[in-house]
Amino acid sequence: MTKTEVLNADLKELSQFAKALSHPARLAILKYLAETKTCISGDISDFLPLSRTTVYQHLKELKALGLIHGEIDGLKVNYCLCCSSIEGYLQKFDSFFESIKAAEINCDTKTHR
């Protein structure tokens, strides 16, 4: 098996998704957008204990991955969760971990030295 086969596009995509979720600020932004159950118009940093610059950088990361949408409306930007994109990533993660769970390997350190 070649490195290209091992590091296929699906794994790279899952890795980017995991990287986006690896920062607590991005998780807080996603959680906030989910809890509001609507698109947010204006400055999300007004609602989170983060600076505008920090929020902007994290929104940029989330938008680049397709986890949120941001549409310009005059001087404001409306941010919404992209539920279809999030669902797609979750399905890929479920599929990935199903194959791992199916391995049913017991790594008892007493028997494997």
DSSP file (Angstrom, degrees, kcal/mol; ACC not computed):
  #  RESIDUE AA STRUCTURE BP1 BP2  ACC     N-H-->O    O-->H-N    N-H-->O    O-->H-N    TCO  KAPPA ALPHA  PHI   PSI    X-CA   Y-CA   Z-CA
    1    1 A M              0   0    0      0, 0.0     2,-0.1     0, 0.0     0, 0.0   0.000 360.0 360.0 360.0 131.1    0.0    0.0    0.0
    2    2 A T     >  -     0   0    0      1,-0.1     4,-2.0     4,-0.0     5,-0.2  -0.419 360.0-111.7 -86.4 163.7    1.4    3.4   -1.0
    3    3 A K  H  > S+     0   0    0      1,-0.2     4,-2.9     2,-0.2    -1,-0.1   0.871 118.8  57.1 -59.9 -36.8    1.4    6.5    1.1
    4    4 A T  H  4 S+     0   0    0      1,-0.2    -1,-0.2     2,-0.2     5,-0.1   0.889 106.9  48.3 -62.7 -38.9   -1.1    8.1   -1.3
    5    5 A E  H >4 S+     0   0    0      1,-0.2     3,-0.6    -3,-0.2    -1,-0.2   0.894 113.8  46.4 -68.1 -39.5   -3.5    5.2   -0.8
    6    6 A V  H 3< S+     0   0    0     -4,-2.0     2,-1.0     1,-0.3    -2,-0.2   0.917 115.2  46.1 -68.9 -43.6   -3.2    5.5    3.0
    7    7 A L  T 3< S+     0   0    0     -4,-2.9    -1,-0.3    -5,-0.2    -2,-0.1  -0.478  86.2 166.0 -98.7  62.3   -3.6    9.3    3.0
    8    8 A N    <>  -     0   0    0     -2,-1.0     4,-2.0    -3,-0.6     5,-0.2  -0.113  52.8 -94.9 -74.9 175.5   -6.5    9.4    0.7
    9    9 A A  H  > S+     0   0    0      1,-0.2     4,-2.4     2,-0.2     5,-0.2   0.851 121.9  56.3 -61.5 -37.6   -8.8   12.4    0.1
   10   10 A D  H  > S+     0   0    0      1,-0.2     4,-2.5     2,-0.2    -1,-0.2   0.917 108.7  46.7 -62.9 -42.5  -11.4   11.3    2.7
   11   11 A L  H  > S+     0   0    0      1,-0.2     4,-2.2     2,-0.2    -1,-0.2   0.892 112.0  50.5 -67.2 -38.2   -8.8   11.1    5.5
   12   12 A K  H  X S+     0   0    0     -4,-2.0     4,-2.0     2,-0.2    -1,-0.2   0.898 111.1  49.2 -64.7 -39.6   -7.4   14.5    4.5
   13   13 A E  H  X S+     0   0    0     -4,-2.4     4,-2.0     2,-0.2    -2,-0.2   0.912 111.3  48.5 -66.4 -42.7  -10.9   16.0    4.6
   14   14 A L  H  X S+     0   0    0     -4,-2.5     4,-2.7     1,-0.2    -2,-0.2   0.876 109.3  54.5 -63.3 -36.9  -11.6   14.4    8.0
   15   15 A S  H  X S+     0   0    0     -4,-2.2     4,-2.4     2,-0.2    -2,-0.2   0.907 107.6  48.7 -63.4 -42.7   -8.3   15.7    9.3
   16   16 A Q  H  X S+     0   0    0     -4,-2.0     4,-2.2     2,-0.2    -1,-0.2   0.888 111.8  50.1 -64.7 -38.9   -9.2   19.3    8.2
   17   17 A F  H  X S+     0   0    0     -4,-2.0     4,-1.8     2,-0.2    -2,-0.2   0.932 111.6  47.8 -63.4 -46.4  -12.6   18.9   10.0
   18   18 A A  H  X S+     0   0    0     -4,-2.7     4,-0.6     1,-0.2    -2,-0.2   0.889 110.3  52.8 -63.1 -38.8  -10.9   17.7   13.1
   19   19 A K  H >< S+     0   0    0     -4,-2.4     3,-0.9     1,-0.2     4,-0.3   0.908 107.5  51.3 -63.0 -41.8   -8.4   20.5   13.0
   20   20 A A  H >< S+     0   0    0     -4,-2.2     3,-0.6     1,-0.3    -1,-0.2   0.861 113.2  45.3 -63.5 -34.8  -11.3   23.1   12.7
   21   21 A L  H 3< S+     0   0    0     -4,-1.8    -1,-0.3     1,-0.2    -2,-0.2   0.514  92.9  83.7 -85.0  -4.5  -12.9   21.5   15.8
   22   22 A S  T << S+     0   0    0     -3,-0.9    -1,-0.2    -4,-0.6    -2,-0.2   0.567  75.9  77.3 -79.5  -7.1   -9.7   21.4   17.7
   23   23 A H  S <> S-     0   0    0     -3,-0.6     4,-1.9    -4,-0.3     3,-0.5  -0.899  72.7-143.9-107.5 128.9   -9.9   25.0   18.9
   24   24 A P  H  > S+     0   0    0      0, 0.0     4,-2.4     0, 0.0     5,-0.1   0.808  99.7  58.5 -59.3 -30.8  -12.2   25.9   21.8
   25   25 A A  H  > S+     0   0    0      2,-0.2     4,-2.2     1,-0.2     5,-0.1   0.912 106.6  47.2 -66.2 -40.7  -13.1   29.2   20.2
   26   26 A R  H  > S+     0   0    0     -3,-0.5     4,-2.4     2,-0.2    -1,-0.2   0.888 111.9  50.7 -68.4 -37.5  -14.3   27.6   17.1
   27   27 A L  H  X S+     0   0    0     -4,-1.9     4,-2.8     2,-0.2    -2,-0.2   0.912 109.7  51.3 -62.9 -41.2  -16.4   25.2   19.1
   28   28 A A  H  X S+     0   0    0     -4,-2.4     4,-2.6     2,-0.2    -2,-0.2   0.894 109.8  49.5 -62.9 -40.3  -17.8   28.1   21.1
   29   29 A I  H  X S+     0   0    0     -4,-2.2     4,-2.6     2,-0.2    -2,-0.2   0.940 112.9  46.0 -64.8 -47.1  -18.8   29.9   17.9
   30   30 A L  H  X S+     0   0    0     -4,-2.4     4,-2.2     1,-0.2    -2,-0.2   0.918 114.0  49.0 -61.2 -43.4  -20.5   26.7   16.5
   31   31 A K  H  X S+     0   0    0     -4,-2.8     4,-2.7     2,-0.2    -2,-0.2   0.919 111.1  49.9 -63.0 -43.8  -22.3   26.1   19.7
   32   32 A Y  H  X S+     0   0    0     -4,-2.6     4,-2.0     1,-0.2    -2,-0.2   0.932 111.1  48.4 -61.1 -46.6  -23.4   29.7   19.9
   33   33 A L  H  X>S+     0   0    0     -4,-2.6     4,-0.9     1,-0.2     5,-0.6   0.879 113.6  48.2 -62.4 -37.1  -24.8   29.7   16.4
   34   34 A A  H  <5S+     0   0    0     -4,-2.2     3,-0.4    -5,-0.2    -2,-0.2   0.903 111.1  49.9 -68.9 -41.2  -26.6   26.4   17.1
   35   35 A E  H  <5S+     0   0    0     -4,-2.7    -2,-0.2     1,-0.2    -1,-0.2   0.821 107.2  53.7 -69.1 -30.9  -28.1   27.7   20.4
   36   36 A T  H  <5S-     0   0    0     -4,-2.0    -1,-0.2    -5,-0.2    -2,-0.2   0.742  90.8-152.9 -76.1 -21.2  -29.4   30.9   18.8
   37   37 A K  T  <5 +     0   0    0     -4,-0.9     2,-0.3    -3,-0.4    -3,-0.1   0.774  65.4  71.7  54.8  30.1  -31.2   28.7   16.1
   38   38 A T  S   <S-     0   0    0     -5,-0.6     2,-0.2    41,-0.1    -1,-0.2  -0.963  94.2 -81.5-157.6 168.9  -31.0   31.6   13.7
   39   39 A C        -     0   0    0     -2,-0.3     2,-0.5    41,-0.1    41,-0.2  -0.562  44.1-130.2 -76.1 145.9  -28.5   33.5   11.6
   40   40 A I  E     -A   79   0A   0     39,-2.8    39,-2.9    -2,-0.2     2,-0.5  -0.866  17.5-161.7-102.0 125.2  -26.5   36.1   13.4
   41   41 A S  E     +A   78   0A   0     -2,-0.5     2,-0.3    37,-0.2    37,-0.2  -0.917  57.7   7.5-106.2 128.4  -26.3   39.5   11.9
   42   42 A G  S    S-     0   0    0     35,-1.5     2,-0.8    -2,-0.5    35,-0.2  -0.790 111.6  -5.7 109.2-150.7  -23.5   41.8   13.2
   43   43 A D    >   -     0   0    0     -2,-0.3     3,-1.7     1,-0.2     4,-0.3  -0.760  44.5-167.9 -95.5 108.3  -20.6   41.2   15.5
   44   44 A I  G >> S+     0   0    0     -2,-0.8     3,-2.1     1,-0.3     4,-0.8   0.776  84.7  73.3 -64.4 -25.9  -20.5   37.7   17.1
   45   45 A S  G 34 S+     0   0    0      1,-0.3     5,-0.4     2,-0.2    -1,-0.3   0.704  83.3  69.3 -64.6 -16.4  -17.8   38.9   19.4
   46   46 A D  G <4 S+     0   0    0     -3,-1.7    -1,-0.3     1,-0.2    -2,-0.2   0.755 107.1  38.2 -66.8 -22.6  -20.5   40.9   21.2
   47   47 A F  T <4 S+     0   0    0     -3,-2.1    -2,-0.2    -4,-0.3    -1,-0.2   0.535 113.4  59.5-105.7 -10.8  -21.9   37.6   22.4
   48   48 A L  S  < S-     0   0    0     -4,-0.8     2,-2.0     2,-0.2     7,-0.1  -0.899  84.9-116.7-122.2 149.4  -18.6   35.7   23.1
   49   49 A P  S    S+     0   0    0      0, 0.0     2,-0.3     0, 0.0    -3,-0.1  -0.242  83.4 101.6 -79.9  52.8  -15.8   36.5   25.5
   50   50 A L  S    S-     0   0    0     -2,-2.0    -2,-0.2    -5,-0.4    -3,-0.0  -0.949  77.0-103.4-134.2 152.3  -13.3   36.8   22.6
   51   51 A S     >  -     0   0    0     -2,-0.3     4,-2.6     1,-0.1     5,-0.2  -0.321  33.3-113.2 -70.7 159.5  -11.9   39.8   20.8
   52   52 A R  H  > S+     0   0    0      1,-0.2     4,-2.9     2,-0.2     5,-0.2   0.905 117.8  52.4 -59.1 -42.5  -13.2   40.8   17.3
   53   53 A T  H  > S+     0   0    0      2,-0.2     4,-2.2     1,-0.2    -1,-0.2   0.920 110.6  47.2 -61.1 -44.5   -9.9   39.9   15.7
   54   54 A T  H  > S+     0   0    0      2,-0.2     4,-2.1     1,-0.2    -2,-0.2   0.936 113.4  47.7 -63.1 -47.6  -10.0   36.4   17.3
   55   55 A V  H  X S+     0   0    0     -4,-2.6     4,-2.9     1,-0.2     5,-0.2   0.924 110.4  52.9 -60.6 -44.6  -13.6   35.8   16.3
   56   56 A Y  H  X S+     0   0    0     -4,-2.9     4,-2.3     1,-0.2    -1,-0.2   0.922 108.8  49.1 -58.1 -45.8  -12.9   37.0   12.8
   57   57 A Q  H  X S+     0   0    0     -4,-2.2     4,-1.7     1,-0.2    -1,-0.2   0.901 114.0  45.7 -62.3 -40.6  -10.0   34.6   12.3
   58   58 A H  H  X S+     0   0    0     -4,-2.1     4,-2.4     2,-0.2    -1,-0.2   0.874 110.8  52.3 -72.6 -36.6  -12.0   31.6   13.7
   59   59 A L  H  X S+     0   0    0     -4,-2.9     4,-2.7     1,-0.2     5,-0.2   0.899 107.3  54.3 -61.8 -39.7  -15.0   32.5   11.5
   60   60 A K  H  X S+     0   0    0     -4,-2.3     4,-2.4    -5,-0.2    -2,-0.2   0.908 109.4  47.0 -59.8 -44.0  -12.7   32.6    8.5
   61   61 A E  H  X S+     0   0    0     -4,-1.7     4,-1.5     2,-0.2    -2,-0.2   0.927 113.9  47.0 -63.8 -46.2  -11.5   29.0    9.3
   62   62 A L  H  X>S+     0   0    0     -4,-2.4     5,-2.3     1,-0.2     6,-0.9   0.881 113.9  48.0 -64.9 -38.4  -15.1   27.7    9.8
   63   63 A K  H ><5S+     0   0    0     -4,-2.7     3,-1.0     1,-0.2    -1,-0.2   0.903 106.7  56.2 -69.3 -41.4  -16.3   29.4    6.6
   64   64 A A  H 3<5S+     0   0    0     -4,-2.4    -1,-0.2     1,-0.3    -2,-0.2   0.839 109.7  46.9 -60.0 -33.3  -13.3   28.1    4.6
   65   65 A L  H 3<5S-     0   0    0     -4,-1.5    -1,-0.3    -5,-0.1    -2,-0.2   0.588 116.5-116.1 -84.5 -11.5  -14.3   24.5    5.6
   66   66 A G  T <<5S+     0   0    0     -3,-1.0    19,-0.2    -4,-0.5    -3,-0.2   0.634  80.5 122.9  87.3  14.2  -17.9   25.1    4.8
   67   67 A L  S   <S+     0   0    0     -5,-2.3    15,-2.7    -6,-0.2     2,-0.3   0.742  78.8  23.6 -80.6 -22.3  -19.2   24.7    8.4
   68   68 A I  E    S-B   81   0A   0     -6,-0.9     2,-0.4    13,-0.3    13,-0.2  -0.938  70.7-138.0-135.5 160.7  -20.8   28.2    8.3
   69   69 A H  E     -B   80   0A   0     11,-2.7    11,-2.1    -2,-0.3     2,-0.4  -0.906  13.5-168.3-112.2 146.7  -22.0   30.6    5.7
   70   70 A G  E     -B   79   0A   0     -2,-0.4     2,-0.4     9,-0.2     9,-0.2  -0.928   6.0-176.2-137.4 114.0  -21.4   34.3    5.9
   71   71 A E  E     -B   78   0A   0      7,-2.2     7,-3.0    -2,-0.4     2,-0.4  -0.920  26.1-123.4-114.4 134.4  -23.2   36.7    3.6
   72   72 A I  E     -B   77   0A   0     -2,-0.4     2,-0.4     5,-0.2     5,-0.2  -0.590  27.0-180.0 -77.2 130.0  -22.6   40.4    3.4
   73   73 A D  E >   -B   76   0A   0      3,-3.6     3,-1.8    -2,-0.4     2,-0.4  -0.816  63.0 -62.7-130.8  89.1  -25.8   42.4    4.1
   74   74 A G  T 3  S-     0   0    0     -2,-0.4    -1,-0.0     1,-0.3     0, 0.0  -0.576 118.9 -15.5  68.9-123.7  -24.8   46.1    3.8
   75   75 A L  T 3  S+     0   0    0     -2,-0.4    -1,-0.3    -3,-0.1     2,-0.2   0.470 129.5  73.2 -90.6  -3.1  -22.3   46.8    6.6
   76   76 A K  E <   - B   0  73A   0     -3,-1.8    -3,-3.6   -33,-0.0     2,-0.4  -0.697  69.3-139.4-110.7 162.0  -23.1   43.6    8.4
   77   77 A V  E     - B   0  72A   0     -5,-0.2   -35,-1.5    -2,-0.2     2,-0.6  -0.983  13.0-143.9-119.8 131.6  -22.4   39.9    7.8
   78   78 A N  E     -AB  41  71A   0     -7,-3.0    -7,-2.2    -2,-0.4     2,-0.4  -0.852  16.9-161.2 -96.0 122.8  -25.0   37.3    8.5
   79   79 A Y  E     +AB  40  70A   0    -39,-2.9   -39,-2.8    -2,-0.6     2,-0.3  -0.892  14.7 169.0-109.0 133.2  -23.5   34.0    9.9
   80   80 A C  E     - B   0  69A   0    -11,-2.1   -11,-2.7    -2,-0.4     2,-0.2  -0.968  37.4-105.6-136.9 151.9  -25.4   30.8    9.8
   81   81 A L  E     - B   0  68A   0     -2,-0.3     2,-0.9   -13,-0.2   -13,-0.3  -0.522  24.9-136.4 -69.8 145.5  -24.5   27.1   10.4
   82   82 A C     >  -     0   0    0    -15,-2.7     4,-2.3    -2,-0.2     3,-0.4  -0.781  26.8-179.7-102.5  85.2  -24.2   25.0    7.3
   83   83 A C  H  > S+     0   0    0     -2,-0.9     4,-2.7     1,-0.2     5,-0.2   0.827  75.3  55.2 -61.1 -35.9  -26.1   22.0    8.6
   84   84 A S  H  > S+     0   0    0      2,-0.2     4,-1.9     1,-0.2    -1,-0.2   0.897 110.4  46.1 -66.1 -38.5  -25.7   20.0    5.4
   85   85 A S  H  > S+     0   0    0     -3,-0.4     4,-2.1   -19,-0.2    -2,-0.2   0.919 113.3  48.9 -67.8 -43.7  -22.0   20.3    5.4
   86   86 A I  H  X S+     0   0    0     -4,-2.3     4,-2.5     1,-0.2    -2,-0.2   0.921 110.7  51.1 -61.5 -44.1  -21.8   19.5    9.1
   87   87 A E  H  X S+     0   0    0     -4,-2.7     4,-2.3     1,-0.2    -1,-0.2   0.892 107.9  53.3 -61.0 -40.5  -24.0   16.4    8.6
   88   88 A G  H  X S+     0   0    0     -4,-1.9     4,-1.9     2,-0.2    -1,-0.2   0.919 110.3  46.4 -61.2 -44.5  -21.7   15.3    5.8
   89   89 A Y  H  X S+     0   0    0     -4,-2.1     4,-2.5     1,-0.2    -2,-0.2   0.907 111.3  52.2 -64.0 -41.7  -18.6   15.5    8.0
   90   90 A L  H  X S+     0   0    0     -4,-2.5     4,-2.6     1,-0.2    -2,-0.2   0.891 108.3  50.8 -63.7 -38.7  -20.4   13.7   10.8
   91   91 A Q  H  X S+     0   0    0     -4,-2.3     4,-2.4     2,-0.2    -1,-0.2   0.905 110.5  49.3 -64.2 -41.0  -21.4   10.8    8.5
   92   92 A K  H  X S+     0   0    0     -4,-1.9     4,-2.5     2,-0.2    -2,-0.2   0.901 112.0  48.5 -65.1 -40.0  -17.8   10.5    7.3
   93   93 A F  H  X S+     0   0    0     -4,-2.5     4,-2.8     2,-0.2     5,-0.2   0.918 110.4  51.1 -65.0 -43.0  -16.6   10.4   10.9
   94   94 A D  H  X S+     0   0    0     -4,-2.6     4,-2.0     1,-0.2    -2,-0.2   0.932 111.9  47.3 -58.6 -45.9  -19.2    7.8   11.8
   95   95 A S  H  X S+     0   0    0     -4,-2.4     4,-1.5     2,-0.2    -2,-0.2   0.912 111.8  50.9 -62.0 -43.6  -18.1    5.7    8.9
   96   96 A F  H  X S+     0   0    0     -4,-2.5     4,-1.0     1,-0.2    -2,-0.2   0.937 114.1  42.6 -60.0 -48.5  -14.5    6.1    9.8
   97   97 A F  H  X S+     0   0    0     -4,-2.8     4,-3.0     1,-0.2    -1,-0.2   0.753 104.7  64.8 -75.5 -23.2  -15.0    5.1   13.4
   98   98 A E  H  X S+     0   0    0     -4,-2.0     4,-2.2    -5,-0.2    -1,-0.2   0.925 102.9  48.7 -61.7 -42.6  -17.3    2.2   12.5
   99   99 A S  H  < S+     0   0    0     -4,-1.5     4,-0.4     2,-0.2    -1,-0.2   0.845 113.4  47.3 -66.8 -32.2  -14.4    0.5   10.8
  100  100 A I  H >< S+     0   0    0     -4,-1.0     3,-1.0     2,-0.2     4,-0.4   0.917 112.3  48.2 -73.4 -44.2  -12.2    1.1   13.8
  101  101 A K  H >< S+     0   0    0     -4,-3.0     3,-1.1     1,-0.2    -2,-0.2   0.854 105.5  60.5 -63.2 -33.9  -14.9   -0.2   16.3
  102  102 A A  T 3< S+     0   0    0     -4,-2.2    -1,-0.2     1,-0.2    -2,-0.2   0.675  86.1  76.0 -68.8 -17.0  -15.4   -3.3   14.1
  103  103 A A  T <  S-     0   0    0     -3,-1.0    -1,-0.2    -4,-0.4    -2,-0.2   0.826  78.2-163.9 -65.1 -30.4  -11.8   -4.3   14.5
  104  104 A E    <   +     0   0    0     -3,-1.1     2,-0.5    -4,-0.4    -3,-0.1   0.871  21.8 166.4  47.8  48.2  -12.6   -5.5   18.1
  105  105 A I        -     0   0    0      2,-0.0     2,-0.7    -4,-0.0    -1,-0.2  -0.804  28.8-147.9 -94.8 132.1   -9.0   -5.7   19.2
  106  106 A N        -     0   0    0     -2,-0.5     2,-0.9     2,-0.1     0, 0.0  -0.889   8.3-167.6-101.3 113.3   -8.3   -6.0   22.9
  107  107 A C        +     0   0    0     -2,-0.7     2,-0.6     4,-0.0    -1,-0.1  -0.459  17.2 168.5 -99.4  60.4   -5.1   -4.2   23.8
  108  108 A D    >>  -     0   0    0     -2,-0.9     4,-1.3     1,-0.2     3,-1.2  -0.648  29.3-148.0 -73.7 117.5   -4.7   -5.6   27.3
  109  109 A T  T 34 S+     0   0    0     -2,-0.6    -1,-0.2     1,-0.3    -2,-0.0   0.716  92.1  64.4 -64.6 -21.2   -1.2   -4.6   28.3
  110  110 A K  T 34 S+     0   0    0      1,-0.2    -1,-0.3     3,-0.0     3,-0.1   0.813 111.1  34.6 -71.7 -29.3   -0.7   -7.7   30.4
  111  111 A T  T <4 S+     0   0    0     -3,-1.2     2,-0.6     1,-0.2    -2,-0.2   0.617 113.7  60.5-100.3 -14.7   -1.0  -10.0   27.3
  112  112 A H     <        0   0    0     -4,-1.3    -1,-0.2     1,-0.1    -5,-0.0  -0.872 360.0 360.0-118.1  98.7    0.7   -7.8   24.7
  113  113 A R              0   0    0     -2,-0.6    -1,-0.1    -3,-0.1    -4,-0.1   0.385 360.0 360.0-116.4 360.0    4.3   -7.0   25.6
